[in-house]
Amino acid sequence: MTPAVTLVFQSLPLLILIVPVMQQVCVEVDSETDAVKDQSIRLTCISCQKRAEITMESQVNWYYINKDKSAIHILQYVDGPLYLEGRWMDRLLWNGSSNMQDLSVLIINVTLNDTGTYKCEVIRRMPNMPAFRVTKFINLVVREKALPNITAFYSEIMMYVVLTLMSVWLLLAVVFCFRKIARAEARAQDSSNDCLSIPSDNKDDMVTTIED
């Protein structure tokens, strides 16, 4: 067995240990905050857990914060989602993960009245230890129409600029090549004329030689 093959077989146990760890990576990202009327929006709420916290019991609460700072309890998740009364009934769906790190929800058929602040709260409990609470706020804005994609707009402009510059460069290259060819042909024509023309002094010498 070659050393390379031996190294591969020796590395297999390490790879087997690394792959599950990579699958458990948790990254906390911000939620989308712009929604379009009559479409869906995912309110992302991620609360990563340490290895020792995975066995903890978790309770998730979602609230809508009114302008007067009062909170409307719209969803609770303990052993499963409990959808509470309100204008979100039948439009609010649990969209989180089973390990209770992704606590996101999905609002379908968004209305303009859904604009406002949402509160995501998770309470984690472990036996013989005090519970701790993690809270995140999401400021949602619902619009009649989607905003123009500024990135796509600038990308399109840059594409046209690049195409224009390339066209100008190609045109200049063609003009330069034609001028170079024309000059080469002119020089060749001049050389041909020089070869065909006989100086007058040589003509006189030739006539004198013939007379003699």
Salt bridges, closest charged atoms under 4 A:
GLU28 OE1 - LYS136 NZ 3.01
ASP34 OD1 - ARG143 NH2 3.41
ASP102 OD2 - ARG42 NH2 2.76
ASP114 OD1 - ARG87 NE 3.85
ASP114 OD2 - ARG91 NH1 2.87
GLU121 OE2 - ARG133 NH1 2.84
